[in-house]
Amino acid sequence: MSNPSSLPSGGSYTLTTEVEFAAAHRLHGYDGNCSQLHGHNWRVVIEVTGQRLDRVGMVVDFKAIRTRAREIAKELDHAYLNEVPPFDTVNPTAEHLAAYFHQALATTFDTDTYGVSAVTVWENARSAVTFRP
């Protein structure tokens, strides 16, 4: 194992992991097909950024991020999003889903040493939105 002091100092590390869930929705006020009931296999990509490493040499364990993200996704999986709070009063757009995941993850992963820097929600292979605080 090499000497950690020989590694670059300074800078930041961004960890990226993802979870998936399937859910249906419809967009109120949208002029087009998405105003009708339809579903997606959603992919949620989470980025956590930090400047310091722990005694093991990690910012935070990927497993911890995925575990919490899966808990959030499980609440939405195989659901009709328009009936799940807060999407019963807020249009369940990819933008709102990205902000929702960010807010839920930030309660656990915004600390003095690292934080949720971005959440990207893919609703299909060609269309995604990224939320950054």
Chimera marker file (.cmm) of the C-alpha trace (Angstrom):
<marker_set name="trace">
<marker id="1" x="0.000" y="0.000" z="0.000" r="1" g="1" b="0" radius="0.5"/>
<marker id="2" x="1.382" y="3.400" z="-0.935" r="1" g="1" b="0" radius="0.5"/>
<marker id="3" x="1.955" y="6.197" z="1.518" r="1" g="1" b="0" radius="0.5"/>
<marker id="4" x="-1.161" y="8.449" z="1.628" r="1" g="1" b="0" radius="0.5"/>
<marker id="5" x="1.090" y="11.491" z="2.050" r="1" g="1" b="0" radius="0.5"/>
<marker id="6" x="2.306" y="10.895" z="-1.522" r="1" g="1" b="0" radius="0.5"/>
<marker id="7" x="-1.226" y="11.485" z="-2.837" r="1" g="1" b="0" radius="0.5"/>
<marker id="8" x="-2.396" y="14.949" z="-3.923" r="1" g="1" b="0" radius="0.5"/>
<marker id="9" x="-3.732" y="17.137" z="-1.138" r="1" g="1" b="0" radius="0.5"/>
<marker id="10" x="-6.639" y="19.521" z="-1.378" r="1" g="1" b="0" radius="0.5"/>
<marker id="11" x="-9.472" y="19.259" z="-3.849" r="1" g="1" b="0" radius="0.5"/>
<marker id="12" x="-12.729" y="17.443" z="-3.419" r="1" g="1" b="0" radius="0.5"/>
<marker id="13" x="-14.216" y="14.019" z="-4.042" r="1" g="1" b="0" radius="0.5"/>
<marker id="14" x="-17.635" y="13.393" z="-5.572" r="1" g="1" b="0" radius="0.5"/>
<marker id="15" x="-19.198" y="9.988" z="-5.011" r="1" g="1" b="0" radius="0.5"/>
<marker id="16" x="-21.867" y="8.908" z="-7.484" r="1" g="1" b="0" radius="0.5"/>
<marker id="17" x="-24.343" y="6.084" z="-7.007" r="1" g="1" b="0" radius="0.5"/>
<marker id="18" x="-27.849" y="5.336" z="-8.206" r="1" g="1" b="0" radius="0.5"/>
<marker id="19" x="-31.121" y="3.631" z="-7.429" r="1" g="1" b="0" radius="0.5"/>
<marker id="20" x="-34.150" y="2.776" z="-9.540" r="1" g="1" b="0" radius="0.5"/>
<marker id="21" x="-37.889" y="2.538" z="-9.109" r="1" g="1" b="0" radius="0.5"/>
<marker id="22" x="-40.940" y="2.183" z="-11.326" r="1" g="1" b="0" radius="0.5"/>
<marker id="23" x="-43.909" y="4.503" z="-10.949" r="1" g="1" b="0" radius="0.5"/>
<marker id="24" x="-46.779" y="6.068" z="-12.860" r="1" g="1" b="0" radius="0.5"/>
<marker id="25" x="-47.834" y="9.699" z="-12.994" r="1" g="1" b="0" radius="0.5"/>
<marker id="26" x="-49.601" y="12.304" z="-15.039" r="1" g="1" b="0" radius="0.5"/>
<marker id="27" x="-48.760" y="15.966" z="-15.421" r="1" g="1" b="0" radius="0.5"/>
<marker id="28" x="-51.579" y="18.389" z="-14.670" r="1" g="1" b="0" radius="0.5"/>
<marker id="29" x="-51.683" y="21.425" z="-16.931" r="1" g="1" b="0" radius="0.5"/>
<marker id="30" x="-49.374" y="19.863" z="-19.505" r="1" g="1" b="0" radius="0.5"/>
<marker id="31" x="-50.425" y="20.179" z="-23.141" r="1" g="1" b="0" radius="0.5"/>
<marker id="32" x="-49.476" y="16.798" z="-24.560" r="1" g="1" b="0" radius="0.5"/>
<marker id="33" x="-49.366" y="13.067" z="-23.964" r="1" g="1" b="0" radius="0.5"/>
<marker id="34" x="-47.823" y="13.403" z="-20.504" r="1" g="1" b="0" radius="0.5"/>
<marker id="35" x="-51.135" y="14.762" z="-19.221" r="1" g="1" b="0" radius="0.5"/>
<marker id="36" x="-52.375" y="11.167" z="-19.547" r="1" g="1" b="0" radius="0.5"/>
<marker id="37" x="-51.535" y="8.410" z="-17.097" r="1" g="1" b="0" radius="0.5"/>
<marker id="38" x="-48.188" y="6.827" z="-17.983" r="1" g="1" b="0" radius="0.5"/>
<marker id="39" x="-45.216" y="5.282" z="-16.242" r="1" g="1" b="0" radius="0.5"/>
<marker id="40" x="-41.441" y="5.306" z="-16.172" r="1" g="1" b="0" radius="0.5"/>
<marker id="41" x="-38.608" y="3.196" z="-14.898" r="1" g="1" b="0" radius="0.5"/>
<marker id="42" x="-36.965" y="6.057" z="-13.035" r="1" g="1" b="0" radius="0.5"/>
<marker id="43" x="-33.211" y="6.198" z="-12.355" r="1" g="1" b="0" radius="0.5"/>
<marker id="44" x="-32.001" y="8.446" z="-9.559" r="1" g="1" b="0" radius="0.5"/>
<marker id="45" x="-28.308" y="9.336" z="-9.577" r="1" g="1" b="0" radius="0.5"/>
<marker id="46" x="-26.996" y="10.795" z="-6.325" r="1" g="1" b="0" radius="0.5"/>
<marker id="47" x="-23.779" y="12.789" z="-5.948" r="1" g="1" b="0" radius="0.5"/>
<marker id="48" x="-22.210" y="13.408" z="-2.542" r="1" g="1" b="0" radius="0.5"/>
<marker id="49" x="-19.185" y="15.704" z="-2.387" r="1" g="1" b="0" radius="0.5"/>
<marker id="50" x="-16.644" y="16.139" z="0.385" r="1" g="1" b="0" radius="0.5"/>
<marker id="51" x="-13.119" y="17.388" z="0.908" r="1" g="1" b="0" radius="0.5"/>
<marker id="52" x="-11.984" y="15.140" z="3.753" r="1" g="1" b="0" radius="0.5"/>
<marker id="53" x="-11.530" y="11.411" z="3.977" r="1" g="1" b="0" radius="0.5"/>
<marker id="54" x="-12.248" y="9.315" z="7.047" r="1" g="1" b="0" radius="0.5"/>
<marker id="55" x="-9.729" y="6.976" z="8.686" r="1" g="1" b="0" radius="0.5"/>
<marker id="56" x="-10.542" y="4.305" z="6.058" r="1" g="1" b="0" radius="0.5"/>
<marker id="57" x="-9.923" y="6.730" z="3.188" r="1" g="1" b="0" radius="0.5"/>
<marker id="58" x="-13.543" y="7.388" z="2.188" r="1" g="1" b="0" radius="0.5"/>
<marker id="59" x="-15.754" y="10.463" z="2.175" r="1" g="1" b="0" radius="0.5"/>
<marker id="60" x="-18.753" y="8.288" z="3.071" r="1" g="1" b="0" radius="0.5"/>
<marker id="61" x="-19.629" y="4.678" z="2.290" r="1" g="1" b="0" radius="0.5"/>
<marker id="62" x="-21.492" y="4.162" z="-1.003" r="1" g="1" b="0" radius="0.5"/>
<marker id="63" x="-23.573" y="1.553" z="0.809" r="1" g="1" b="0" radius="0.5"/>
<marker id="64" x="-24.922" y="4.154" z="3.250" r="1" g="1" b="0" radius="0.5"/>
<marker id="65" x="-25.979" y="6.470" z="0.413" r="1" g="1" b="0" radius="0.5"/>
<marker id="66" x="-27.664" y="3.656" z="-1.539" r="1" g="1" b="0" radius="0.5"/>
<marker id="67" x="-29.426" y="2.299" z="1.547" r="1" g="1" b="0" radius="0.5"/>
<marker id="68" x="-31.046" y="5.665" z="2.297" r="1" g="1" b="0" radius="0.5"/>
<marker id="69" x="-31.845" y="6.320" z="-1.369" r="1" g="1" b="0" radius="0.5"/>
<marker id="70" x="-33.493" y="2.892" z="-1.661" r="1" g="1" b="0" radius="0.5"/>
<marker id="71" x="-35.658" y="3.679" z="1.380" r="1" g="1" b="0" radius="0.5"/>
<marker id="72" x="-36.896" y="6.843" z="-0.337" r="1" g="1" b="0" radius="0.5"/>
<marker id="73" x="-37.405" y="5.069" z="-3.675" r="1" g="1" b="0" radius="0.5"/>
<marker id="74" x="-39.303" y="2.234" z="-1.981" r="1" g="1" b="0" radius="0.5"/>
<marker id="75" x="-41.974" y="4.744" z="-0.876" r="1" g="1" b="0" radius="0.5"/>
<marker id="76" x="-42.523" y="5.624" z="-4.560" r="1" g="1" b="0" radius="0.5"/>
<marker id="77" x="-41.978" y="2.232" z="-6.202" r="1" g="1" b="0" radius="0.5"/>
<marker id="78" x="-44.974" y="0.918" z="-8.157" r="1" g="1" b="0" radius="0.5"/>
<marker id="79" x="-47.048" y="3.847" z="-6.946" r="1" g="1" b="0" radius="0.5"/>
<marker id="80" x="-49.226" y="6.381" z="-8.704" r="1" g="1" b="0" radius="0.5"/>
<marker id="81" x="-47.102" y="9.414" z="-7.820" r="1" g="1" b="0" radius="0.5"/>
<marker id="82" x="-50.018" y="11.843" z="-8.038" r="1" g="1" b="0" radius="0.5"/>
<marker id="83" x="-51.453" y="10.181" z="-4.914" r="1" g="1" b="0" radius="0.5"/>
<marker id="84" x="-48.201" y="10.197" z="-2.873" r="1" g="1" b="0" radius="0.5"/>
<marker id="85" x="-47.397" y="13.306" z="-0.795" r="1" g="1" b="0" radius="0.5"/>
<marker id="86" x="-46.084" y="15.815" z="-1.716" r="1" g="1" b="0" radius="0.5"/>
<marker id="87" x="-46.973" y="14.932" z="-5.306" r="1" g="1" b="0" radius="0.5"/>
<marker id="88" x="-50.662" y="14.894" z="-4.453" r="1" g="1" b="0" radius="0.5"/>
<marker id="89" x="-50.384" y="18.707" z="-4.413" r="1" g="1" b="0" radius="0.5"/>
<marker id="90" x="-47.206" y="19.264" z="-6.497" r="1" g="1" b="0" radius="0.5"/>
<marker id="91" x="-46.961" y="18.074" z="-10.102" r="1" g="1" b="0" radius="0.5"/>
<marker id="92" x="-44.760" y="14.930" z="-10.142" r="1" g="1" b="0" radius="0.5"/>
<marker id="93" x="-42.307" y="16.230" z="-12.732" r="1" g="1" b="0" radius="0.5"/>
<marker id="94" x="-38.745" y="14.927" z="-12.958" r="1" g="1" b="0" radius="0.5"/>
<marker id="95" x="-37.674" y="18.335" z="-11.610" r="1" g="1" b="0" radius="0.5"/>
<marker id="96" x="-39.808" y="17.952" z="-8.497" r="1" g="1" b="0" radius="0.5"/>
<marker id="97" x="-38.657" y="14.356" z="-8.009" r="1" g="1" b="0" radius="0.5"/>
<marker id="98" x="-35.009" y="15.455" z="-8.134" r="1" g="1" b="0" radius="0.5"/>
<marker id="99" x="-35.637" y="18.161" z="-5.533" r="1" g="1" b="0" radius="0.5"/>
<marker id="100" x="-37.621" y="15.693" z="-3.395" r="1" g="1" b="0" radius="0.5"/>
<marker id="101" x="-34.783" y="13.144" z="-3.369" r="1" g="1" b="0" radius="0.5"/>
<marker id="102" x="-32.255" y="15.872" z="-2.640" r="1" g="1" b="0" radius="0.5"/>
<marker id="103" x="-34.230" y="17.179" z="0.312" r="1" g="1" b="0" radius="0.5"/>
<marker id="104" x="-34.764" y="13.687" z="1.743" r="1" g="1" b="0" radius="0.5"/>
<marker id="105" x="-31.110" y="12.689" z="1.305" r="1" g="1" b="0" radius="0.5"/>
<marker id="106" x="-29.752" y="15.968" z="2.655" r="1" g="1" b="0" radius="0.5"/>
<marker id="107" x="-31.245" y="15.255" z="6.079" r="1" g="1" b="0" radius="0.5"/>
<marker id="108" x="-28.752" y="12.381" z="6.372" r="1" g="1" b="0" radius="0.5"/>
<marker id="109" x="-25.863" y="13.345" z="4.113" r="1" g="1" b="0" radius="0.5"/>
<marker id="110" x="-25.386" y="17.086" z="4.597" r="1" g="1" b="0" radius="0.5"/>
<marker id="111" x="-22.730" y="17.191" z="7.325" r="1" g="1" b="0" radius="0.5"/>
<marker id="112" x="-19.722" y="19.315" z="8.223" r="1" g="1" b="0" radius="0.5"/>
<marker id="113" x="-17.513" y="17.165" z="5.979" r="1" g="1" b="0" radius="0.5"/>
<marker id="114" x="-19.713" y="16.240" z="2.992" r="1" g="1" b="0" radius="0.5"/>
<marker id="115" x="-23.062" y="16.953" z="1.396" r="1" g="1" b="0" radius="0.5"/>
<marker id="116" x="-25.460" y="16.012" z="-1.377" r="1" g="1" b="0" radius="0.5"/>
<marker id="117" x="-24.163" y="18.078" z="-4.285" r="1" g="1" b="0" radius="0.5"/>
<marker id="118" x="-26.578" y="16.907" z="-6.992" r="1" g="1" b="0" radius="0.5"/>
<marker id="119" x="-29.435" y="14.552" z="-7.750" r="1" g="1" b="0" radius="0.5"/>
<marker id="120" x="-30.212" y="13.576" z="-11.333" r="1" g="1" b="0" radius="0.5"/>
<marker id="121" x="-33.503" y="11.905" z="-12.189" r="1" g="1" b="0" radius="0.5"/>
<marker id="122" x="-33.766" y="10.012" z="-15.468" r="1" g="1" b="0" radius="0.5"/>
<marker id="123" x="-37.282" y="9.254" z="-16.676" r="1" g="1" b="0" radius="0.5"/>
<marker id="124" x="-35.988" y="7.403" z="-19.742" r="1" g="1" b="0" radius="0.5"/>
<marker id="125" x="-32.686" y="6.785" z="-21.535" r="1" g="1" b="0" radius="0.5"/>
<marker id="126" x="-32.774" y="10.204" z="-23.218" r="1" g="1" b="0" radius="0.5"/>
<marker id="127" x="-34.293" y="12.584" z="-20.669" r="1" g="1" b="0" radius="0.5"/>
<marker id="128" x="-32.964" y="13.622" z="-17.277" r="1" g="1" b="0" radius="0.5"/>
<marker id="129" x="-32.938" y="16.599" z="-14.950" r="1" g="1" b="0" radius="0.5"/>
<marker id="130" x="-30.289" y="17.495" z="-12.366" r="1" g="1" b="0" radius="0.5"/>
<marker id="131" x="-31.016" y="19.421" z="-9.162" r="1" g="1" b="0" radius="0.5"/>
<marker id="132" x="-28.131" y="21.200" z="-7.429" r="1" g="1" b="0" radius="0.5"/>
<marker id="133" x="-28.656" y="23.244" z="-4.290" r="1" g="1" b="0" radius="0.5"/>
<link id1="1" id2="2" r="1" g="1" b="0" radius="0.2"/>
<link id1="2" id2="3" r="1" g="1" b="0" radius="0.2"/>
<link id1="3" id2="4" r="1" g="1" b="0" radius="0.2"/>
<link id1="4" id2="5" r="1" g="1" b="0" radius="0.2"/>
<link id1="5" id2="6" r="1" g="1" b="0" radius="0.2"/>
<link id1="6" id2="7" r="1" g="1" b="0" radius="0.2"/>
<link id1="7" id2="8" r="1" g="1" b="0" radius="0.2"/>
<link id1="8" id2="9" r="1" g="1" b="0" radius="0.2"/>
<link id1="9" id2="10" r="1" g="1" b="0" radius="0.2"/>
<link id1="10" id2="11" r="1" g="1" b="0" radius="0.2"/>
<link id1="11" id2="12" r="1" g="1" b="0" radius="0.2"/>
<link id1="12" id2="13" r="1" g="1" b="0" radius="0.2"/>
<link id1="13" id2="14" r="1" g="1" b="0" radius="0.2"/>
<link id1="14" id2="15" r="1" g="1" b="0" radius="0.2"/>
<link id1="15" id2="16" r="1" g="1" b="0" radius="0.2"/>
<link id1="16" id2="17" r="1" g="1" b="0" radius="0.2"/>
<link id1="17" id2="18" r="1" g="1" b="0" radius="0.2"/>
<link id1="18" id2="19" r="1" g="1" b="0" radius="0.2"/>
<link id1="19" id2="20" r="1" g="1" b="0" radius="0.2"/>
<link id1="20" id2="21" r="1" g="1" b="0" radius="0.2"/>
<link id1="21" id2="22" r="1" g="1" b="0" radius="0.2"/>
<link id1="22" id2="23" r="1" g="1" b="0" radius="0.2"/>
<link id1="23" id2="24" r="1" g="1" b="0" radius="0.2"/>
<link id1="24" id2="25" r="1" g="1" b="0" radius="0.2"/>
<link id1="25" id2="26" r="1" g="1" b="0" radius="0.2"/>
<link id1="26" id2="27" r="1" g="1" b="0" radius="0.2"/>
<link id1="27" id2="28" r="1" g="1" b="0" radius="0.2"/>
<link id1="28" id2="29" r="1" g="1" b="0" radius="0.2"/>
<link id1="29" id2="30" r="1" g="1" b="0" radius="0.2"/>
<link id1="30" id2="31" r="1" g="1" b="0" radius="0.2"/>
<link id1="31" id2="32" r="1" g="1" b="0" radius="0.2"/>
<link id1="32" id2="33" r="1" g="1" b="0" radius="0.2"/>
<link id1="33" id2="34" r="1" g="1" b="0" radius="0.2"/>
<link id1="34" id2="35" r="1" g="1" b="0" radius="0.2"/>
<link id1="35" id2="36" r="1" g="1" b="0" radius="0.2"/>
<link id1="36" id2="37" r="1" g="1" b="0" radius="0.2"/>
<link id1="37" id2="38" r="1" g="1" b="0" radius="0.2"/>
<link id1="38" id2="39" r="1" g="1" b="0" radius="0.2"/>
<link id1="39" id2="40" r="1" g="1" b="0" radius="0.2"/>
<link id1="40" id2="41" r="1" g="1" b="0" radius="0.2"/>
<link id1="41" id2="42" r="1" g="1" b="0" radius="0.2"/>
<link id1="42" id2="43" r="1" g="1" b="0" radius="0.2"/>
<link id1="43" id2="44" r="1" g="1" b="0" radius="0.2"/>
<link id1="44" id2="45" r="1" g="1" b="0" radius="0.2"/>
<link id1="45" id2="46" r="1" g="1" b="0" radius="0.2"/>
<link id1="46" id2="47" r="1" g="1" b="0" radius="0.2"/>
<link id1="47" id2="48" r="1" g="1" b="0" radius="0.2"/>
<link id1="48" id2="49" r="1" g="1" b="0" radius="0.2"/>
<link id1="49" id2="50" r="1" g="1" b="0" radius="0.2"/>
<link id1="50" id2="51" r="1" g="1" b="0" radius="0.2"/>
<link id1="51" id2="52" r="1" g="1" b="0" radius="0.2"/>
<link id1="52" id2="53" r="1" g="1" b="0" radius="0.2"/>
<link id1="53" id2="54" r="1" g="1" b="0" radius="0.2"/>
<link id1="54" id2="55" r="1" g="1" b="0" radius="0.2"/>
<link id1="55" id2="56" r="1" g="1" b="0" radius="0.2"/>
<link id1="56" id2="57" r="1" g="1" b="0" radius="0.2"/>
<link id1="57" id2="58" r="1" g="1" b="0" radius="0.2"/>
<link id1="58" id2="59" r="1" g="1" b="0" radius="0.2"/>
<link id1="59" id2="60" r="1" g="1" b="0" radius="0.2"/>
<link id1="60" id2="61" r="1" g="1" b="0" radius="0.2"/>
<link id1="61" id2="62" r="1" g="1" b="0" radius="0.2"/>
<link id1="62" id2="63" r="1" g="1" b="0" radius="0.2"/>
<link id1="63" id2="64" r="1" g="1" b="0" radius="0.2"/>
<link id1="64" id2="65" r="1" g="1" b="0" radius="0.2"/>
<link id1="65" id2="66" r="1" g="1" b="0" radius="0.2"/>
<link id1="66" id2="67" r="1" g="1" b="0" radius="0.2"/>
<link id1="67" id2="68" r="1" g="1" b="0" radius="0.2"/>
<link id1="68" id2="69" r="1" g="1" b="0" radius="0.2"/>
<link id1="69" id2="70" r="1" g="1" b="0" radius="0.2"/>
<link id1="70" id2="71" r="1" g="1" b="0" radius="0.2"/>
<link id1="71" id2="72" r="1" g="1" b="0" radius="0.2"/>
<link id1="72" id2="73" r="1" g="1" b="0" radius="0.2"/>
<link id1="73" id2="74" r="1" g="1" b="0" radius="0.2"/>
<link id1="74" id2="75" r="1" g="1" b="0" radius="0.2"/>
<link id1="75" id2="76" r="1" g="1" b="0" radius="0.2"/>
<link id1="76" id2="77" r="1" g="1" b="0" radius="0.2"/>
<link id1="77" id2="78" r="1" g="1" b="0" radius="0.2"/>
<link id1="78" id2="79" r="1" g="1" b="0" radius="0.2"/>
<link id1="79" id2="80" r="1" g="1" b="0" radius="0.2"/>
<link id1="80" id2="81" r="1" g="1" b="0" radius="0.2"/>
<link id1="81" id2="82" r="1" g="1" b="0" radius="0.2"/>
<link id1="82" id2="83" r="1" g="1" b="0" radius="0.2"/>
<link id1="83" id2="84" r="1" g="1" b="0" radius="0.2"/>
<link id1="84" id2="85" r="1" g="1" b="0" radius="0.2"/>
<link id1="85" id2="86" r="1" g="1" b="0" radius="0.2"/>
<link id1="86" id2="87" r="1" g="1" b="0" radius="0.2"/>
<link id1="87" id2="88" r="1" g="1" b="0" radius="0.2"/>
<link id1="88" id2="89" r="1" g="1" b="0" radius="0.2"/>
<link id1="89" id2="90" r="1" g="1" b="0" radius="0.2"/>
<link id1="90" id2="91" r="1" g="1" b="0" radius="0.2"/>
<link id1="91" id2="92" r="1" g="1" b="0" radius="0.2"/>
<link id1="92" id2="93" r="1" g="1" b="0" radius="0.2"/>
<link id1="93" id2="94" r="1" g="1" b="0" radius="0.2"/>
<link id1="94" id2="95" r="1" g="1" b="0" radius="0.2"/>
<link id1="95" id2="96" r="1" g="1" b="0" radius="0.2"/>
<link id1="96" id2="97" r="1" g="1" b="0" radius="0.2"/>
<link id1="97" id2="98" r="1" g="1" b="0" radius="0.2"/>
<link id1="98" id2="99" r="1" g="1" b="0" radius="0.2"/>
<link id1="99" id2="100" r="1" g="1" b="0" radius="0.2"/>
<link id1="100" id2="101" r="1" g="1" b="0" radius="0.2"/>
<link id1="101" id2="102" r="1" g="1" b="0" radius="0.2"/>
<link id1="102" id2="103" r="1" g="1" b="0" radius="0.2"/>
<link id1="103" id2="104" r="1" g="1" b="0" radius="0.2"/>
<link id1="104" id2="105" r="1" g="1" b="0" radius="0.2"/>
<link id1="105" id2="106" r="1" g="1" b="0" radius="0.2"/>
<link id1="106" id2="107" r="1" g="1" b="0" radius="0.2"/>
<link id1="107" id2="108" r="1" g="1" b="0" radius="0.2"/>
<link id1="108" id2="109" r="1" g="1" b="0" radius="0.2"/>
<link id1="109" id2="110" r="1" g="1" b="0" radius="0.2"/>
<link id1="110" id2="111" r="1" g="1" b="0" radius="0.2"/>
<link id1="111" id2="112" r="1" g="1" b="0" radius="0.2"/>
<link id1="112" id2="113" r="1" g="1" b="0" radius="0.2"/>
<link id1="113" id2="114" r="1" g="1" b="0" radius="0.2"/>
<link id1="114" id2="115" r="1" g="1" b="0" radius="0.2"/>
<link id1="115" id2="116" r="1" g="1" b="0" radius="0.2"/>
<link id1="116" id2="117" r="1" g="1" b="0" radius="0.2"/>
<link id1="117" id2="118" r="1" g="1" b="0" radius="0.2"/>
<link id1="118" id2="119" r="1" g="1" b="0" radius="0.2"/>
<link id1="119" id2="120" r="1" g="1" b="0" radius="0.2"/>
<link id1="120" id2="121" r="1" g="1" b="0" radius="0.2"/>
<link id1="121" id2="122" r="1" g="1" b="0" radius="0.2"/>
<link id1="122" id2="123" r="1" g="1" b="0" radius="0.2"/>
<link id1="123" id2="124" r="1" g="1" b="0" radius="0.2"/>
<link id1="124" id2="125" r="1" g="1" b="0" radius="0.2"/>
<link id1="125" id2="126" r="1" g="1" b="0" radius="0.2"/>
<link id1="126" id2="127" r="1" g="1" b="0" radius="0.2"/>
<link id1="127" id2="128" r="1" g="1" b="0" radius="0.2"/>
<link id1="128" id2="129" r="1" g="1" b="0" radius="0.2"/>
<link id1="129" id2="130" r="1" g="1" b="0" radius="0.2"/>
<link id1="130" id2="131" r="1" g="1" b="0" radius="0.2"/>
<link id1="131" id2="132" r="1" g="1" b="0" radius="0.2"/>
<link id1="132" id2="133" r="1" g="1" b="0" radius="0.2"/>
</marker_set>
